[in-house]
Amino acid sequence: MTMKQNFGLGCALLGAIGLSTAANAAEQITFVSQGGAYQQAQTVAILDPSAKKLGITINQDSIPDAWPAIKTQVGSGKPIWDVVDTPTGYCLRGGEQGLIEKLDFSKIPNAAAMPEAYRSPYSVSYEFYSSVLAYSQKTFPKDAPNSWADFWDVKKFPGRRALRNHPIATLEAALMADGVAHDKLYPLDVDRAFKKLEEIKPHITVWWTSGAQSAQLLNDGEVDMEMAWNGRVSAVAKEGAKVAFTYNQGILQSTSLCILKGAPNLATAIKFVNEAVDPVHQANLPLHIDYGPGNPKAFETSVIKPERAAQLPSEPSNAAKQALMSYAWWSSPAGEAAEKRWASFMQK
């Protein structure tokens, strides 16, 4: 999910922004996220209120891809980060490799109350986004494509197409196009997925590599339909582009919170993780950016108005239409093999 980092964030370091509290300056953590508009939104919605409520200081750092730094810091035996907001797969992989702390959910009741599918022994879902089927309303003013089968149907829905140049979510879309139900995808039938991708490959105009590129393709009318992240499509729609998307058969993805093994402020980090997934804090996030809360109880707080909830990927009725990404499968040997196979598929 390096994509989301493309909020133009790219920034390597946001620097330590101390959110001091008067109650207890001795307790502090270092929190790491992906910078830019996304980190600014969570600062207002979650980090500042959490710091105030807990009476701790939250120092912030920002990096587009935390995984290499996690390995380096923990490998040195002296990590300087405590809590990381990162793609869920990294939390799972880090847990398996002894880089991430195993969580005691008796000390994180807000997470313990979340659906089991939204947490793991090493992670807690923090926010959701979706890979969706997006399209031009100029090309399809009515009878728009509404499923991955429609995307693959080049006769009924002629037009230029784009897909992400990455197997994650793309293989899931191919299997749904081939008739696999969205809740029966895992373990992925990789051979079947690549076979289905071979069908559509000649009709793909662009294999995009960044969220910014996918948005540009739609905004400029270079493609008529594509896989894209919901927030990217919403952004260009707000700017006036005649584009839309459907959550039907979207692939619901998340970043999660996890704690580095040997974190210097472990006890405070655990308290923070619990506070960060508090339903009210979580409900505040989509008031500032187009991402859905990781804790579904946020939708029961009345903070998110119904019209706003209907736009969010993790709103229960929207989530029910989608496939929930299995990061456990993508972190498995089969998932890693599928990622390696992608390079050969693209080179053919």
Salt bridges, closest charged atoms under 4 A:
GLU27 OE1 - LYS271 NZ 2.85
GLU127 OE2 - LYS4 NZ 3.16
ASP178 OD2 - ARG192 NE 2.74
ASP178 OD1 - LYS196 NZ 3.52
ASP191 OD1 - ARG341 NH1 2.63
GLU198 OE2 - LYS348 NZ 3.65
GLU199 OE1 - LYS196 NZ 3.09
ASP224 OD2 - ARG160 NE 3.18
GLU275 OE2 - LYS53 NZ 3.29
GLU275 OE2 - HIS281 NE2 2.77
ASP290 OD2 - LYS238 NZ 3.00
ASP290 OD1 - ARG308 NH2 2.63
